[in-house]
Amino acid sequence: MFQMAEQESSKLSQVQAASAMPEAWRRTELARHPDRPYPMDFIEALFKDFSEIHGDRAFGDDPAMACGMARFHGRAVLVVANLKGRTLKERVVRKFGSPDPEGYRKALRAMKIAEKFGHPIFTFLDLAGANPGIGAEERGQGEAIARNLLEMARLRVPTIATITGEGGSGGALALAVADRVLMLENAIYSVISPEGCASIMWKDAGKKQQAAAALKYTSFNAKDLGCVDDVLSEPEGGTHLDPACAMAMIDEKLRYHLAQLDTKSIDQMLEERYQKFRNIAQFYTNAE
């Protein structure tokens, strides 16, 4: 009984401490929380019979990217996600969740298999960005990301991307050109990290909270800008405090959006996907 009371007190203290932070940075801290479920946790909770696909058929098998066939409420689907790892050893092996070119090429290979058999595609993202290492650049990181953008834009199956934590730069966008882009309430979606932005703009990474506010990368900002289609609610204090409740809410939303996409013809789905990304963040002012 005492242990349970102590755990509840600890949770309350975390919520109270977080509420004192500026809003954008509070959500950043929650998106990066070490106990927050990672993409593979969502796959294990929401899908059954996951069978992983390995290798890009060109260079190797990227441990920072997982993809495979699974079942979603009895329906065959493809799931793709980047992997961070829990322990320090795992994170080093997986490059802290930042995929190499072969990771994106593996994901695209799996997507083309799913397209061939008419299976919907679900992607889950929680990464600060693609691997910026020399080796990744030598093996064509930019080309791999650009190829994914092109091919995902014209996949002839329903696609749903979910940003569960950090959605960073082109590394995230390479898995997020989808019919529906969903975002957890406390996730972030940005072209650059707040630390990187502060270092460039003010030559001071310590101004990360100021940069976080300026970037407008929270889920509600992204929704207002048209960058995401739906914001998924989380339990108070963050998904890590009640993962089971969060998974149930996410499952309901995924079923809802897949059902909506199933009502559309392939041509209509492709046209709407094109128009959505063509018009993101366009603003017009009345000429005087």
C-alpha positions in Angstrom: 0.0 0.0 0.0 2.8 2.4 0.9 4.6 1.6 -2.4 1.5 2.3 -4.4 1.0 5.6 -2.6 4.6 6.5 -3.2 4.3 5.7 -7.0 1.1 7.9 -7.2 2.9 10.7 -5.4 5.8 10.5 -7.9 3.5 10.7 -10.9 1.8 13.7 -9.4 5.1 15.4 -8.8 6.1 14.8 -12.5 2.8 16.3 -13.7 3.1 19.3 -11.5 6.8 19.9 -12.4 6.0 19.6 -16.2 3.1 22.1 -15.9 5.4 24.8 -14.7 7.4 24.7 -18.0 6.6 26.8 -21.1 4.0 24.8 -23.1 6.2 24.0 -26.2 9.1 22.8 -24.0 6.8 20.9 -21.7 5.6 18.8 -24.6 9.1 18.4 -25.9 10.2 16.9 -22.5 7.2 14.6 -22.7 8.0 13.6 -26.3 11.5 12.7 -25.2 10.6 11.0 -21.9 12.8 7.9 -21.4 9.8 5.8 -20.3 7.6 6.9 -23.2 6.5 4.0 -25.4 8.7 3.6 -28.5 7.4 2.7 -32.0 7.9 -1.1 -31.4 5.9 -0.9 -28.2 3.0 0.4 -30.3 3.4 -2.3 -32.9 3.5 -5.0 -30.2 0.4 -3.6 -28.5 -1.8 -2.8 -31.6 -0.9 -5.5 -34.1 -0.7 -9.3 -34.1 1.5 -11.8 -35.8 4.3 -9.3 -36.7 6.7 -10.9 -39.1 9.8 -8.8 -39.7 11.3 -8.2 -43.2 15.1 -7.7 -43.3 17.5 -6.1 -45.6 17.4 -3.6 -48.4 18.8 -6.0 -51.1 21.5 -3.5 -51.8 23.8 -2.9 -48.8 22.5 -4.3 -45.5 19.9 -4.5 -42.8 19.6 -1.3 -40.7 18.9 -2.1 -37.0 17.3 1.4 -36.6 14.4 0.5 -38.9 11.9 -2.3 -38.5 9.2 -3.3 -41.0 7.1 -6.4 -41.5 3.7 -7.9 -42.2 1.2 -8.0 -39.3 -2.5 -8.2 -38.6 -4.7 -5.3 -37.5 -8.1 -6.6 -36.3 -7.7 -9.6 -38.5 -6.6 -7.7 -41.6 -3.2 -8.1 -43.2 -1.2 -4.9 -43.1 2.4 -3.7 -43.3 3.9 -1.8 -40.3 7.1 0.3 -40.5 8.8 2.0 -37.6 12.2 3.3 -36.5 13.8 1.7 -33.4 15.6 3.5 -30.6 16.3 0.8 -28.1 15.9 1.0 -24.3 19.4 0.3 -22.9 22.5 2.4 -23.8 23.9 -0.6 -25.7 20.8 -1.0 -27.8 20.7 2.8 -28.5 24.3 2.8 -29.7 23.6 -0.2 -32.0 20.4 1.5 -33.4 22.1 4.9 -33.7 19.5 6.3 -31.2 16.8 5.6 -33.7 18.3 7.5 -36.6 18.1 5.3 -39.8 20.8 4.9 -42.4 19.9 4.9 -46.2 19.6 1.1 -46.1 16.9 1.6 -43.5 14.8 3.8 -45.7 15.4 1.5 -48.7 14.3 -1.5 -46.7 11.2 0.3 -45.6 10.4 1.2 -49.3 11.0 -2.4 -50.4 8.5 -3.6 -47.8 6.0 -0.9 -48.9 6.2 -2.0 -52.5 5.5 -5.6 -51.4 2.4 -4.4 -49.4 1.3 -2.4 -52.5 1.6 -5.4 -54.7 -0.8 -7.4 -52.5 -3.1 -4.5 -51.6 -2.3 -4.3 -47.9 -2.6 -1.0 -46.0 0.6 0.5 -44.6 1.1 1.9 -41.0 4.2 3.8 -40.1 5.3 4.9 -36.6 7.9 7.6 -36.1 10.0 8.7 -33.1 13.3 10.0 -34.3 15.3 13.2 -34.1 16.3 12.8 -37.8 18.1 10.5 -40.2 21.7 9.4 -39.4 23.9 12.4 -40.3 27.1 10.3 -40.3 29.7 10.3 -43.1 29.0 6.7 -44.1 25.2 7.4 -44.4 26.0 10.4 -46.7 28.4 8.3 -48.8 25.7 5.7 -49.3 23.2 8.2 -50.5 21.1 9.4 -47.5 19.6 12.3 -49.4 18.6 10.1 -52.4 17.1 7.4 -50.1 14.9 10.0 -48.4 13.9 11.7 -51.6 13.0 8.3 -53.2 10.8 7.5 -50.2 9.0 10.9 -50.6 8.4 10.2 -54.3 7.3 6.6 -53.9 5.1 7.1 -50.8 3.2 9.9 -52.6 2.0 7.4 -55.2 1.5 4.2 -53.3 -1.8 2.7 -54.4 -2.9 1.5 -50.9 -4.1 3.3 -47.8 -1.3 4.8 -45.7 -1.4 6.1 -42.2 1.6 7.6 -40.4 1.7 8.2 -36.7 4.2 10.5 -34.9 4.5 9.1 -31.4 7.4 11.1 -30.0 9.9 13.2 -32.0 9.3 13.7 -35.7 12.5 15.2 -36.8 13.4 16.7 -40.2 13.5 14.7 -43.5 14.2 11.6 -41.5 10.7 11.6 -40.2 9.1 13.0 -43.4 10.5 10.0 -45.4 8.0 7.8 -43.6 5.2 10.3 -43.3 3.9 11.0 -46.8 0.7 9.3 -46.0 -3.1 9.7 -46.6 -3.5 10.3 -42.9 -0.7 11.8 -40.7 -1.6 11.4 -37.0 0.3 12.9 -34.1 0.1 12.1 -30.4 -0.8 15.0 -28.3 2.6 15.4 -26.7 4.6 14.6 -29.8 6.6 17.2 -31.8 7.1 17.5 -35.5 9.8 19.9 -36.8 12.4 20.6 -39.4 15.1 20.9 -36.8 15.6 20.2 -33.1 15.2 23.2 -30.7 18.8 22.9 -29.7 20.0 23.0 -33.3 17.7 25.9 -34.0 19.0 27.9 -31.0 22.6 27.2 -32.0 22.0 28.6 -35.5 19.7 31.5 -34.7 21.3 32.7 -31.5 24.6 30.9 -31.3 23.4 29.5 -28.0 21.9 26.1 -27.6 20.8 27.2 -24.1 18.0 29.1 -25.7 16.3 25.9 -26.7 13.0 26.7 -24.9 12.8 30.0 -26.8 13.5 28.1 -30.1 10.8 25.5 -29.2 8.2 28.2 -28.9 9.3 29.8 -32.2 9.3 26.6 -34.2 5.6 25.9 -33.5 6.2 22.2 -33.6 3.7 20.9 -31.1 0.8 18.7 -32.2 -1.8 21.5 -32.1 0.5 23.9 -34.0 1.1 21.2 -36.7 -2.7 20.6 -36.9 -3.3 24.3 -37.4 -0.7 24.5 -40.2 -2.3 21.5 -41.9 0.8 19.3 -41.4 -1.1 16.6 -39.6 -4.7 15.4 -40.0 -5.5 14.4 -36.4 -4.2 14.9 -32.9 -4.5 11.8 -30.7 -5.3 12.4 -27.0 -2.9 11.0 -24.3 -3.6 10.3 -20.7 -2.9 13.2 -18.4 0.8 13.6 -17.8 1.8 11.6 -20.9 1.5 8.2 -22.5 4.2 6.8 -20.3 2.0 7.2 -17.2 -0.8 4.9 -18.6 0.3 3.1 -21.8 -2.7 0.7 -21.8 -5.2 3.6 -21.9 -3.1 5.4 -24.6 -2.9 2.2 -26.8 -6.7 1.8 -26.6 -7.3 5.4 -27.7 -4.8 5.1 -30.6 -6.3 1.8 -31.7 -9.7 3.4 -32.0 -8.3 6.3 -34.1 -6.3 4.0 -36.4 -9.5 1.9 -37.1 -11.5 5.0 -37.7 -9.1 6.5 -40.2 -8.5 3.2 -42.0 -12.3 2.8 -42.4 -12.5 6.3 -43.8 -9.9 5.5 -46.4 -11.5 2.2 -47.3 -14.5 4.2 -48.6 -12.4 6.0 -51.3 -11.4 4.7 -54.7 -7.6 4.5 -55.3 -7.7 7.4 -57.7 -9.6 9.6 -55.3 -7.2 8.6 -52.5 -4.2 9.5 -54.6 -5.6 12.8 -55.6 -6.5 13.8 -52.1 -3.0 12.7 -50.9 -1.4 14.9 -53.6 -3.6 17.9 -52.8 -2.9 17.7 -49.1 0.9 17.8 -49.4 0.7 20.3 -52.3 -1.2 22.8 -50.1 0.5 22.3 -46.7 1.3 25.6 -45.0 0.2 27.8 -47.9 -0.9 31.2 -46.7 -2.4 34.1 -48.7 -3.0 37.7 -47.7 -5.4 40.1 -49.3 -3.6 42.7 -51.5 -4.3 46.3 -50.5 
